[in-house]
Amino acid sequence: MRINKTLIWDYDFKGRYETEEFRKWYIGRVLSSGTIQDLRGIGINTIKEYLPILNLSQKIRKFWEWYFKYADTH
C-alpha cells in the first residue's frame, strides 16, 4: 500500500506503517480525504475488505456501501 504522507501530516507514526492499526486508520483517512491516486494506491479490493471495520462518517460509509452494491450488480 502506497502511503501519501500529506494525509498523515497531523500524526507521528514514526515509520510504523506496517501495523494493522495504522492500516485501518489510513484507509479511513483516504476514503474521507484522499485523492483518486490515494484510492488507487490502496486498491479497490482492500477498500472492500476493510470497509466493515473502518471508523467512517455515515455519509462516507453509505457512499462506499452504495458503490460496492452497484459495482457488484454491474
N, C-alpha and C positions, 0 to 999 in steps of 0.2 A: 504494500500500500504506500503510495506516494504521499508525503506529508507537506502541506502548504504551511510554512511557518508563519505567514502573515495571519492565519486563522487562529494561531495559538499564542499571539503576542502577549496576552494578559495572564498567561500561566507559565510557570517554570517547571518543565518536566525533566530537566537535566538529562536529556537523552534517553529517557525511559519510554520510548515509543513502542516497545515490543510488548508491553503489558496489556492484558485484556481490559483492564480498567481504562487505560488511555484509548484503546481501540474503540470502545463503546462511546466514550466521551467525544472523540474526534469525529466519528461517523455522524453523531448527532449534531456536532458543530457544522460539519459540511452540509448536512441536509437543511440546516437552519440558515446558514450564512455563506455557503460556498458557491463557487462558480461551476460552470459546466466542466471545466478542466479538473476541478477538485472531485466532482462526481465520477468522472472517468478514471481518476487516479484511485478511487476506491473500487469501482466496478459495481455493476447493477446486481450481480448475484450476491455480493457481500452486503449491499444495502438491504436486499430482500431477506437475507438470513438474519441480520441484526435488527431489523425494524421492530419486531415484537418486544425487544428488551431495551429499546432506547428511550431516554427521557426527552420527549419532544413536546412542543406545544400541540394542542388539539388540532389547530389549523394545519400544521406541517404533517402531523400523523395522518389526518384524513386525506390530504393530497396524495401521500405516498401509498396509502391503502387503496385509494381510487386508482392510482396509476397501475399498481400491480394487478388489481382486479381487471382493469381494462386490457392490459398487456397480455394477461393470461387467456383472455377470450378472443383475441385477435391474432 
